[in-house]
Amino acid sequence: MNEYFGKLSFNETAMKQYLPKETYKKLKKSTQTGNPLSLDVADIVANAMRIWAMENGATHYTHWFSPLTEASCEKHQSFLTDFSGRELIKGESDASSFPSGGIRATFEARGYTVWDPNSYAFIKDDTLCIPTAFCAYNGESLDKKTPLLRSMDALGKQASRLLALFGEAHEKTRVVPTMGVEQEYFLIAKKVFEKRPDLKYCGKTLFGAAALKGQELDDHYYANINEKVSAYMKELDLKLQKLGMIPQTKHNEAAPSQHEVAFWFETANIAADQNQLAMEIMKNLAKKYDLECLLKEKPFAGVNGSGKHLNWSLATETDNLLEPGKTPEENKRFLLFLAAIIKAVDTYQELLLASIASPGNDERLGMGEAPPAIISIHVGDDLNDVLQSIKNDTDYKTTTERLTISNLPTFRKDQSDRNRTSPFAFTGNKFEFRMPGSATPISEPCYVINTIVADALKDFCNELEQESELNFEERVLNLIKKTLETHERILFNGDSYSEEWQKIESAKRGLYNLSRGSKSLMHIITPKIKELFIGQGVFTERELESRFKIAIENYTKQYKIQADIMIYMAKREILPSLLEYKRDLLENLQLAEDNHIVRELLDNLTPRISLFYESLKKLETQALTAKEELKKLTKNHETVQIKKTAEIYEKVHEKMLNLRKISDEIEENCPKKFWPYPSYMNMLYST
C-alpha cells in the first residue's frame, strides 16, 4: 500500500518532494494562519503542481467545486495553455447558470472559483482537480464549502478562547472540527435499473410492491459479501486510497443489496471534499461491474433507507477535545465543551432539522435505524450520571464494570451503549449525527454544527471572562450546572422510536417535531437564525435568504419531477399493460374450461383499473395546480407564496401515495408478462 497510497493526491509527501523547502514552509504557514499566499509563491506552487500532475498522466486541470446542488462541477483546461499562480488561485465561471437564489442574473453573471489550499489537489480522469470555493462577483457565497470554511474559523476562534481560559492556548494552537463519514448505498444490476424510469430520473422507486423476502430475517447485515460486490468494493478501496482517502470499514447493511463504507477522520473541509469525490467514484465505478450505485435516501419502500452518518469532533494538533479520559467527572475542560454542545443542539434544533431536509429524507427518518425528526442527545448512562451529579451537587460513582464470558478474555464495558434511534449520540470521543441522508453533501450539516457550537462557546467565554470572586473551577461547574438546568430537556437515552417519546414526552419537553422537511426549512430565515449566522460571520443576510429560496425550490421541484415521472409511468406503461391484461382475460373467458377462475380474476381486476385511472386523474389535476404555483414561486419568494407552494406539493405527495397504493396492490396479483417494470424481487436480489 505504501507504493500507491496518496499517489494521485498532491499531499504532504508530494509537496515536500516537488516544492522548494522555503516555498513549502510559506505554503504551510499560509494554510495554518489563513493569511493569503503571495503571487510569486503561488507561481512556484502551480509549476510544481503541474509537473507532478503531468508526471502522473494528467493533461488538463480544473477548479473542482460544489455549487448549491448535490453534484460537484469542473471545467477542464489544457496544460498546453498557461497554468500559473493566477490560474491556480482564481478561476471564473458563469455564476448565473448555477443556483444563486437571486444573487446572480444573466446580465450580471460573473462568478469566481478560489483555491482552498487546505484541501489537497488530486488527479481524476487524467485531470488535475484543484478544490475551490465558489463565490459571486461581489464575494457572496454560491457553494457549500465557503460557509463550511467560515464556520470552521468561527468555531476555532471561540474554542481557542475557551482553551486560553484553561491556560492551554498559545499562538500556535489551532482548533478544528474533524469528521468521519459513514456512507450507505445500494447496488443493483444495471439491466434492471435501466428499465425503471423512476430510479433513473428520481433515484427512487415510485411504484413497487414489497418483495416476498425483504429484511425480515435480519440476514443481510454484516453477511458474507457476494463475489461481484466484493470485487467492486476492493477496486473502490484502491481508487480511494490512491487519492489519499482511508476507507476504514466496508460491509453489507441491513437491507438486501445495501452496503456501507466508512471513512477515517479528517479535518472537516477535507472530509467534505473527500466524501463528495467518493460518491462520484462510487457511482462511476459501479457501471464497470454492470451495477448501479443508488445514493438517494429511500430508493425502496419497506426496507431500510440510506443515511450518511456524520461523526464530529473537535481537535487541536495533539488533542481530541471530546475525549473524556478515564475520569470524565474530573475532566472539567471536556465537560464544559460537552455542555456547550448540549446548549447548542437544544437552542437550534430546528436548524439541525433544516440542514438535512429533503423529500427522500422525509421518507427515511423514523424507521430502520434512522432517528425520527425530533432532535435529542444520547450521552449514555455513565456520562449522564456525571452530568446529574454536577447539576444536583452529589457525588459521582462510576458504574462501568468488567465483563467476563467463559473462556474469553475479560473486557471493560464502554461508558455508553449504542443507541441507533438517537439523532445526536455521544459515542466515546465524538458525536454521531445520524440524520443526514445518503445523498446530502455533508458540508451543510457540518457547518450548522460548527456554527451553533461556536455560538454556545462564545456565550461561555463571555461569561467566564467576567470578573468574579469565585475561582475558575467553581465558575466552570456553576456554568455547567446552569446549562443543564436550562437545556437538559434535549438529553434522552431511551428509545426514540417509541410512541411515548414521539407523541407525548418530546411534546412535554417542548421539542420540535418536524416530520416534513418543508416545515423545517421555513425556519432558515427567522430572526433567531439570521442573528446566529450573521453574528458568527458565516452568512450575510442576503446569502442566507438566497439559500432559503434555493432550498425551498429544490424541495418542491423534486416533488414536481417525481409527480411528472409517476404520471408518465402510469399513463404510458402501467395503464396500457393493465388494459392488455384485461383484454387477455376477456379472450380467455370464452376459451377457458374453468372460466369461473378467469371471471373471478376479471372481476377483481376491472374495478382496480378504474380506481387506478381515477387516482391518476386526481394526481394529474393536483400536479397541474402545483406547477402553476411553482411558476409563481420562482418569481415571488414571499413567505406566503412559499408556504402555499409547499402545502400544495404536500397534497401532490398524498395523491402520489394513493396512486402507488392501488398500483402496488394490482402488481401483487398481475402476471409477470403484463407488468412493465422489474419487481422489488428482481431489483433487491439482482447483484
VOGU-3710 file (C-alpha; in Angstrom, 3 decimals, decimal comma):
1> mneyfgklsf> 0,000/0,000/0,000  2,938/2,349/0,658  3,657/2,300/-3,081  0,297/3,704/-4,130  -1,432/5,326/-1,136  -1,981/9,013/-1,913  -0,224/8,622/-5,287  -2,891/10,765/-7,004  -3,043/13,402/-4,256  -0,762/16,448/-4,032
11> netamkqylp> -0,358/15,760/-0,338  2,406/16,469/2,181  4,689/13,844/0,635  4,289/15,257/-2,883  4,653/18,845/-1,668  7,917/18,086/0,118  9,229/16,307/-2,981  8,230/18,882/-5,604  8,318/22,205/-3,729  11,460/24,078/-2,658
21> ketykklkks> 11,856/23,882/1,114  11,175/27,589/1,681  8,099/27,536/-0,563  6,707/24,540/1,335  7,172/26,390/4,640  5,429/29,502/3,301  2,532/27,425/1,963  2,078/25,592/5,277  2,247/28,864/7,223  -0,417/30,323/4,953
31> tqtgnplsld> -2,751/27,361/5,461  -2,264/27,410/9,237  -2,705/31,160/9,727  -5,219/31,865/6,966  -3,030/34,649/5,574  -3,116/34,967/1,757  -0,342/33,442/-0,329  1,735/35,881/-2,373  1,557/35,541/-6,161  5,258/34,717/-6,553
41> vadivanamr> 4,905/31,793/-4,105  1,663/30,698/-5,867  3,588/30,645/-9,186  6,132/28,224/-7,731  3,387/26,019/-6,262  1,481/25,996/-9,571  4,575/24,987/-11,535  5,382/22,174/-9,101  1,773/21,007/-9,098  1,726/20,954/-12,933
51> iwamengath> 4,950/18,940/-13,142  3,685/16,436/-10,550  0,323/16,128/-12,300  1,815/15,604/-15,780  4,250/13,000/-14,447  1,173/11,151/-13,163  -0,621/11,283/-16,520  -2,655/14,495/-16,241  -3,247/16,506/-19,412  -5,743/19,074/-18,074
61> ythwfsplte> -6,541/20,965/-14,894  -9,817/22,160/-13,409  -11,152/24,108/-10,478  -13,279/21,494/-8,706  -16,160/22,957/-6,698  -19,545/22,131/-5,198  -22,341/24,590/-6,070  -25,714/24,562/-4,324  -26,695/21,224/-5,886  -25,840/17,643/-4,917
71> ascekhqsfl> -23,116/17,394/-7,611  -19,553/18,648/-7,941  -18,557/20,674/-11,021  -15,478/21,105/-13,164  -14,335/22,843/-16,377  -11,240/21,176/-17,863  -8,468/23,354/-19,290  -5,416/22,035/-21,117  -1,907/22,247/-19,723  -0,954/23,377/-23,255
81> tdfsgrelik> -2,228/26,780/-22,135  -0,837/28,790/-19,247  -1,067/27,441/-15,690  0,495/29,961/-13,331  -0,223/31,094/-9,796  -3,097/33,235/-11,092  -4,828/30,218/-12,654  -4,173/28,173/-9,511  -5,666/30,753/-7,169  -8,628/32,019/-9,202
91> gesdassfps> -10,923/30,728/-11,925  -14,043/32,206/-13,467  -17,452/30,686/-14,151  -20,893/31,730/-15,318  -22,485/32,050/-11,889  -25,993/32,708/-13,249  -26,126/29,136/-14,601  -25,936/27,702/-11,077  -28,486/28,057/-8,259  -27,964/31,504/-6,732
101> ggiratfear> -31,278/32,447/-5,117  -31,268/35,767/-6,972  -27,660/36,764/-6,180  -26,646/36,333/-9,847  -28,658/37,006/-13,017  -27,852/36,624/-16,722  -26,930/40,306/-17,089  -24,504/40,084/-14,118  -23,279/36,517/-14,384  -19,642/36,577/-13,326
111> gytvwdpnsy> -18,541/34,226/-10,544  -15,179/33,073/-9,183  -13,689/29,791/-8,035  -10,982/30,294/-5,396  -8,356/27,731/-4,385  -8,679/26,108/-0,956  -5,015/25,309/-0,144  -6,070/23,365/2,983  -7,632/20,643/0,806  -5,219/18,629/-1,323
121> afikddtlci> -5,394/18,795/-5,111  -5,872/15,399/-6,775  -5,880/13,692/-10,174  -9,090/12,223/-11,578  -9,640/11,068/-15,177  -6,236/12,489/-16,225  -7,231/15,891/-14,860  -5,640/17,842/-12,008  -8,565/18,802/-9,771  -7,991/21,852/-7,562
131> ptafcaynge> -10,504/22,057/-4,666  -12,027/25,524/-4,645  -14,715/27,687/-3,110  -17,285/29,312/-5,426  -18,448/32,883/-4,961  -20,215/35,661/-6,854  -18,594/38,785/-8,332  -19,067/40,682/-5,054  -17,864/37,800/-2,897  -21,200/36,244/-1,856
141> sldkktpllr> -21,035/32,510/-1,296  -22,572/30,313/-4,007  -21,442/26,968/-2,646  -21,355/24,818/0,475  -17,596/24,997/1,023  -17,417/28,732/1,759  -19,794/28,651/4,766  -18,034/25,488/5,954  -14,678/27,290/5,955  -16,212/30,336/7,639
151> smdalgkqas> -17,855/28,155/10,293  -14,540/26,411/10,949  -12,908/29,789/11,542  -15,713/30,863/13,873  -15,558/27,617/15,845  -11,767/27,621/16,022  -11,758/31,195/17,330  -14,223/30,506/20,153  -12,699/27,125/21,072  -9,251/28,744/21,329
161> rllalfgeah> -10,725/31,432/23,590  -12,039/28,737/25,904  -8,736/26,854/25,920  -6,981/30,104/26,832  -9,187/30,369/29,903  -7,926/26,923/30,927  -4,375/28,193/30,417  -3,802/25,806/27,497  -3,831/28,076/24,464  -0,812/29,679/22,851
171> ektrvvptmg> -0,092/31,321/19,490  0,258/28,030/17,617  -2,910/26,431/18,998  -5,375/25,784/16,206  -8,700/24,100/16,919  -10,512/22,441/14,025  -13,658/20,337/13,689  -12,982/16,863/12,346  -15,321/14,458/10,572  -15,503/10,764/9,897
181> veqeyfliak> -18,264/9,997/7,394  -20,222/6,750/7,086  -21,766/6,405/3,615  -24,617/3,947/2,958  -25,654/2,964/-0,560  -27,454/0,351/-2,661  -26,012/-1,633/-5,558  -28,395/-3,159/-8,086  -27,938/-4,669/-11,553  -27,693/-2,041/-14,275
191> kvfekrpdlk> -30,024/-4,065/-16,531  -32,931/-3,699/-14,076  -32,053/-0,083/-13,285  -32,311/0,855/-16,973  -35,869/-0,482/-17,091  -37,046/1,770/-14,241  -37,661/5,436/-15,247  -38,321/6,309/-11,591  -34,909/5,074/-10,477  -33,150/6,711/-13,443
201> ycgktlfgaa> -34,678/10,156/-13,028  -35,680/10,314/-9,352  -33,219/7,968/-7,654  -36,117/6,089/-6,007  -38,969/3,778/-6,943  -42,335/5,490/-7,296  -44,127/2,164/-7,800  -43,305/-1,279/-6,466  -44,968/-3,967/-4,388  -42,913/-5,249/-1,459
211> alkgqelddh> -40,571/-8,160/-2,119  -41,726/-11,526/-0,798  -38,484/-11,579/1,202  -37,114/-8,278/2,424  -35,022/-7,857/5,567  -37,371/-9,694/7,941  -34,774/-12,301/8,876  -32,024/-9,732/9,559  -29,744/-11,944/7,489  -28,031/-9,347/5,279
221> yyaninekvs> -26,371/-7,119/7,881  -22,624/-7,979/8,064  -23,307/-11,108/5,979  -20,803/-12,520/3,507  -20,314/-10,146/0,583  -21,019/-11,732/-2,782  -18,239/-12,049/-5,346  -19,231/-9,216/-7,684  -19,905/-6,713/-4,900  -16,656/-7,733/-3,170
231> aymkeldlkl> -14,707/-7,060/-6,379  -16,385/-3,660/-6,657  -15,524/-2,829/-3,042  -11,900/-3,869/-3,481  -11,436/-1,665/-6,529  -13,270/1,170/-4,786  -10,857/0,879/-1,840  -7,911/1,028/-4,238  -9,197/4,107/-6,082  -9,951/5,931/-2,852
241> qklgmipqtk> -6,592/5,032/-1,310  -4,724/6,329/-4,371  -6,473/9,635/-3,762  -5,309/9,678/-0,146  -8,593/8,634/1,458  -8,800/5,996/4,177  -11,921/3,821/3,736  -11,869/2,301/7,204  -14,674/-0,281/7,035  -16,948/-1,878/4,446
251> hneaapsqhe> -19,839/-4,258/4,962  -23,341/-5,298/3,975  -26,018/-3,119/5,538  -29,434/-4,220/6,853  -31,448/-4,234/3,603  -30,830/-6,586/0,658  -28,339/-5,004/-1,795  -27,479/-2,279/0,738  -23,885/-1,628/1,790  -21,725/0,848/3,689
261> vafwfetani> -18,266/2,359/3,515  -16,929/4,402/6,453  -14,011/6,830/6,300  -11,290/7,724/8,786  -11,414/11,139/10,431  -10,128/14,207/8,587  -10,318/17,952/9,093  -13,894/18,932/8,218  -13,294/20,648/4,851  -11,041/17,810/3,654
271> aadqnqlame> -13,562/15,186/4,811  -16,358/17,035/2,981  -14,358/17,173/-0,261  -13,398/13,519/0,061  -16,983/12,401/0,617  -18,194/14,376/-2,405  -15,460/12,829/-4,547  -16,065/9,337/-3,130  -19,761/9,437/-4,082  -18,837/10,336/-7,654
281> imknlakkyd> -16,315/7,488/-7,850  -18,794/5,032/-6,320  -21,390/5,775/-8,987  -18,961/5,722/-11,910  -17,162/2,554/-10,818  -20,427/0,620/-10,412  -21,039/0,804/-14,170  -17,822/-1,135/-14,809  -19,385/-4,067/-12,921  -22,766/-3,731/-14,683
291> lecllkekpf> -24,154/-2,314/-11,452  -25,830/0,940/-10,497  -24,964/2,699/-7,250  -28,041/4,316/-5,649  -27,288/7,138/-3,229  -30,781/8,523/-2,673  -32,207/8,161/0,803  -35,146/5,831/0,187  -34,897/4,036/-3,153  -37,097/1,157/-1,989
301> agvngsgkhl> -40,171/1,465/0,222  -40,496/-1,020/3,068  -36,771/-1,611/3,633  -34,017/0,450/5,229  -33,203/3,783/3,677  -29,630/5,034/3,359  -28,059/7,612/5,615  -24,757/9,437/5,832  -23,679/9,451/9,471  -21,609/12,479/10,415
311> nwslatetdn> -19,144/11,637/13,179  -17,990/15,004/14,512  -15,328/16,045/16,986  -13,043/18,957/17,920  -9,272/18,696/17,898  -6,003/20,554/18,214  -2,887/19,211/16,527  -2,286/16,942/19,519  -5,565/16,585/21,404  -9,165/15,471/20,890
321> llepgktpee> -11,182/17,948/22,959  -14,099/15,491/23,240  -12,001/12,744/24,820  -13,477/12,220/28,326  -10,445/10,392/29,674  -10,575/7,659/32,311  -12,184/10,003/34,850  -14,596/12,252/32,921  -16,054/13,556/36,181  -12,695/15,257/36,830
331> nkrfllflaa> -12,147/16,492/33,257  -13,668/19,974/33,550  -12,495/21,048/30,114  -14,253/18,114/28,439  -17,419/18,670/30,490  -17,535/22,353/29,529  -17,215/21,563/25,820  -19,904/18,898/26,274  -22,189/21,446/27,971  -21,657/23,870/25,088
341> iikavdtyqe> -22,737/21,208/22,592  -25,822/20,382/24,681  -26,753/24,075/24,757  -26,128/24,464/21,014  -28,181/21,446/19,945  -31,121/22,352/22,191  -31,127/26,015/21,167  -31,016/25,302/17,430  -32,968/22,054/16,992  -34,943/23,471/14,068
351> lllasiaspg> -31,774/24,471/12,208  -30,286/20,984/12,517  -33,528/19,584/11,075  -33,402/22,093/8,207  -29,803/21,104/7,414  -30,865/17,558/6,481  -34,265/18,316/4,895  -35,165/16,602/1,613  -38,140/14,620/0,285  -36,076/11,433/0,404
361> nderlgmgea> -35,018/12,000/3,982  -38,640/12,669/4,998  -39,379/9,073/3,961  -36,265/7,627/5,644  -36,422/9,192/9,095  -38,167/7,321/11,900  -37,505/3,727/10,876  -34,784/1,187/10,166  -32,067/2,730/12,388  -32,867/6,240/11,121
371> ppaiisihvg> -33,903/8,522/14,002  -37,247/10,356/13,938  -37,436/14,065/13,072  -37,092/15,060/16,737  -33,674/16,222/17,882  -32,305/14,721/21,104  -28,876/13,870/22,502  -27,803/10,466/23,811  -24,859/10,622/26,233  -25,164/7,185/27,834
381> ddlndvlqsi> -25,911/6,289/31,436  -22,428/6,839/32,873  -21,936/10,283/31,378  -25,490/11,237/32,235  -24,755/10,279/35,866  -21,720/12,580/35,788  -23,840/15,470/34,498  -26,580/14,837/37,023  -24,058/14,760/39,875  -22,873/18,243/38,827
391> kndtdykttt> -26,403/19,537/38,472  -27,531/18,126/41,821  -24,258/18,696/43,731  -23,942/14,991/44,567  -21,040/12,535/44,480  -20,483/10,534/41,306  -19,817/6,796/41,410  -18,839/5,013/38,218  -20,965/2,075/37,123  -18,555/0,892/34,437
401> erltisnlpt> -17,570/-2,698/35,115  -15,593/-5,521/33,653  -17,472/-8,312/31,889  -16,429/-11,944/31,956  -17,544/-14,571/29,468  -16,360/-18,118/29,976  -13,145/-18,981/28,060  -12,866/-15,435/26,632  -10,697/-12,511/27,756  -12,195/-10,209/30,393
411> frkdqsdrnr> -13,088/-6,796/28,954  -14,398/-3,489/30,240  -17,784/-2,151/29,142  -17,791/1,102/27,191  -19,015/4,191/29,029  -22,156/4,284/26,868  -24,288/1,795/24,975  -25,098/2,358/21,301  -28,450/3,998/20,617  -29,264/3,651/16,921
421> tspfaftgnk> -32,505/5,601/17,342  -30,784/8,728/18,679  -30,190/11,552/16,190  -27,182/13,003/18,046  -25,320/10,416/20,097  -22,064/10,656/22,028  -20,004/7,619/21,050  -16,851/7,660/23,148  -14,920/10,733/21,983  -17,167/12,163/19,263
431> fefrmpgsat> -20,786/12,814/18,407  -22,588/10,860/15,704  -25,218/12,888/13,854  -27,310/10,119/12,285  -29,920/12,214/10,481  -28,275/13,316/7,189  -29,485/11,441/4,115  -27,060/9,470/1,955  -27,136/11,957/-0,957  -26,712/15,030/1,270
441> pisepcyvin> -23,474/16,995/0,742  -22,024/16,663/4,226  -20,809/20,286/4,308  -24,248/21,660/5,192  -24,986/19,774/8,432  -21,322/20,210/9,386  -21,303/23,984/9,033  -24,528/24,133/11,022  -22,986/22,118/13,884  -19,808/24,223/13,758
451> tivadalkdf> -21,771/27,474/13,868  -24,151/26,605/16,689  -21,323/25,227/18,861  -19,252/28,349/18,143  -22,210/30,429/19,309  -22,527/28,479/22,563  -18,774/28,679/23,203  -18,907/32,422/22,618  -21,565/32,770/25,335  -19,485/30,616/27,689
461> cneleqesel> -16,329/32,657/27,071  -18,155/35,944/27,553  -19,406/34,741/30,932  -16,151/33,200/32,138  -14,090/36,227/31,106  -16,048/38,450/33,513  -14,539/39,206/36,899  -15,739/37,031/39,789  -14,914/36,280/43,406  -15,169/32,529/42,714
471> nfeervlnli> -12,181/30,541/41,485  -12,156/29,337/37,884  -13,137/25,720/38,617  -16,136/26,819/40,681  -17,268/29,124/37,883  -16,924/26,315/35,343  -19,014/23,955/37,471  -21,652/26,650/38,004  -21,815/27,287/34,263  -22,227/23,573/33,514
481> kktletheri> -24,912/23,320/36,183  -26,798/26,339/34,833  -26,584/24,964/31,282  -28,022/21,611/32,339  -30,870/23,241/34,241  -31,828/25,157/31,082  -31,112/22,591/28,374  -31,327/19,081/29,871  -34,659/18,550/28,057  -32,597/17,664/24,980
491> lfngdsysee> -30,935/14,711/26,765  -32,687/11,398/26,121  -31,100/7,962/26,413  -34,228/5,925/25,658  -35,963/4,546/22,568  -36,639/7,409/20,158  -38,927/5,137/18,109  -41,375/4,699/20,957  -44,792/6,293/20,656  -44,412/7,579/24,207
501> wqkiesakrg> -41,351/9,618/23,198  -42,582/10,865/19,823  -46,136/11,822/20,746  -46,053/12,571/24,460  -42,674/13,023/26,141  -40,961/15,126/23,440  -44,037/17,386/23,311  -43,950/17,785/27,110  -40,343/18,901/26,811  -41,224/21,413/24,105
511> lynlsrgsks> -39,015/19,846/21,424  -39,595/20,408/17,732  -41,272/17,573/15,812  -40,942/18,480/12,113  -41,621/15,360/10,069  -41,794/17,318/6,805  -38,606/18,954/5,579  -40,588/21,841/4,087  -41,659/22,829/7,611  -38,108/22,817/8,989
521> lmhiitpkik> -36,810/24,818/6,009  -39,203/27,640/6,910  -37,050/28,333/9,984  -33,918/29,248/7,993  -34,759/32,944/7,742  -36,263/33,538/11,181  -34,667/36,452/13,099  -33,080/33,976/15,516  -31,265/32,044/12,760  -30,274/35,208/10,898
531> elfigqgvft> -28,723/36,610/14,063  -26,792/33,364/14,591  -25,230/33,143/11,118  -24,587/36,855/10,696  -23,163/37,129/14,214  -20,709/34,279/13,587  -19,711/35,640/10,159  -20,898/32,532/8,309  -23,557/34,222/6,134  -24,696/37,700/5,264
541> erelesrfki> -28,439/38,269/5,350  -28,546/38,239/1,537  -26,656/34,946/1,355  -28,946/33,326/3,907  -32,116/34,455/2,142  -30,764/33,176/-1,194  -30,108/29,744/0,333  -33,589/29,649/1,748  -35,053/30,304/-1,708  -32,874/27,622/-3,286
551> aienytkqyk> -33,677/25,061/-0,571  -37,445/25,589/-0,892  -37,344/25,489/-4,697  -35,198/22,348/-4,739  -37,514/20,656/-2,255  -40,663/21,384/-4,267  -39,002/20,720/-7,640  -38,047/17,228/-6,533  -41,730/16,508/-5,922  -42,616/18,084/-9,279
561> iqadimiyma> -40,184/15,765/-11,080  -41,409/12,735/-9,130  -45,053/13,535/-9,935  -44,267/14,016/-13,642  -42,359/10,717/-13,837  -45,086/8,904/-11,941  -47,769/10,212/-14,304  -45,622/9,222/-17,283  -45,130/5,672/-15,973  -48,813/5,280/-15,100
571> kreilpslle> -50,213/6,650/-18,377  -47,656/5,396/-20,861  -46,799/1,966/-19,482  -48,744/0,677/-16,476  -52,273/1,537/-17,665  -51,755/0,131/-21,218  -50,290/-3,043/-19,697  -53,279/-3,465/-17,384  -55,720/-2,972/-20,258  -53,792/-5,578/-22,234
581> ykrdllenlq> -54,075/-7,966/-19,280  -57,807/-7,304/-19,103  -58,163/-7,936/-22,836  -56,289/-11,226/-22,444  -58,674/-12,270/-19,651  -61,719/-11,399/-21,791  -60,395/-13,528/-24,624  -59,694/-16,428/-22,256  -63,141/-16,088/-20,732  -64,603/-17,553/-23,914
591> laednhivre> -61,987/-20,281/-24,292  -61,138/-21,495/-20,800  -62,864/-24,573/-19,456  -62,585/-23,225/-15,902  -63,920/-19,837/-16,911  -65,157/-19,124/-13,377  -61,479/-18,620/-12,407  -60,979/-16,174/-15,274  -64,228/-14,431/-14,336  -63,013/-14,025/-10,757
601> lldnltpris> -59,698/-12,594/-11,937  -61,539/-10,221/-14,249  -63,968/-9,112/-11,549  -61,037/-8,416/-9,279  -59,023/-6,516/-11,901  -61,684/-4,310/-13,522  -62,605/-2,145/-10,506  -58,927/-1,808/-9,586  -58,136/-0,458/-13,045  -60,940/2,061/-12,609
611> lfyeslkkle> -59,570/3,095/-9,207  -56,089/3,380/-10,682  -57,324/5,607/-13,502  -59,375/7,821/-11,169  -56,415/8,209/-8,817  -54,167/9,048/-11,772  -56,538/11,798/-12,940  -56,602/13,302/-9,429  -52,802/13,322/-9,344  -52,656/14,992/-12,769
621> tqaltakeel> -55,045/17,711/-11,649  -53,175/18,370/-8,407  -49,793/18,313/-10,178  -51,017/20,873/-12,711  -52,148/23,206/-9,924  -48,793/22,757/-8,176  -46,866/23,636/-11,352  -48,692/26,942/-11,620  -47,828/27,747/-8,015  -44,200/26,772/-8,620
631> kkltknhetv> -44,042/29,244/-11,513  -45,275/31,955/-9,171  -42,686/30,896/-6,578  -39,768/31,364/-8,990  -40,903/34,975/-9,494  -42,090/35,733/-5,974  -40,374/34,383/-2,884  -42,677/35,998/-0,352  -43,249/33,793/2,697  -46,969/33,461/1,924
641> qikktaeiye> -46,195/32,122/-1,575  -43,540/29,761/-0,244  -45,916/28,247/2,301  -48,674/27,929/-0,285  -46,413/26,138/-2,772  -45,043/23,763/-0,123  -48,562/22,925/1,115  -49,791/22,192/-2,423  -46,848/19,885/-3,084  -47,664/18,033/0,124
651> kvhekmlnlr> -51,089/17,393/-1,415  -49,364/16,215/-4,597  -47,377/13,784/-2,484  -50,576/12,470/-0,879  -52,053/11,823/-4,333  -48,846/10,050/-5,352  -49,065/7,749/-2,344  -52,713/6,957/-3,138  -51,860/6,041/-6,725  -48,959/3,918/-5,604
661> kisdeieenc> -51,054/2,022/-3,070  -53,553/0,977/-5,747  -50,790/0,146/-8,237  -48,852/-1,990/-5,769  -51,981/-3,982/-4,918  -52,544/-4,649/-8,621  -48,888/-5,625/-9,156  -49,151/-8,277/-6,444  -51,868/-10,013/-8,489  -50,640/-9,275/-12,002
671> pkkfwpypsy> -48,849/-11,892/-14,159  -45,211/-11,032/-14,767  -45,674/-10,787/-18,555  -48,161/-7,948/-18,124  -46,234/-5,861/-15,587  -43,925/-3,404/-17,393  -41,205/-2,990/-14,754  -38,750/-5,154/-12,811  -40,191/-6,037/-9,414  -38,628/-5,444/-5,991
681> mnmlyst> -37,586/-9,100/-6,009  -35,756/-8,521/-9,316  -34,034/-5,372/-8,087  -33,115/-6,204/-4,498  -31,638/-9,579/-5,421  -30,089/-8,631/-8,767  -26,406/-8,483/-7,848
//
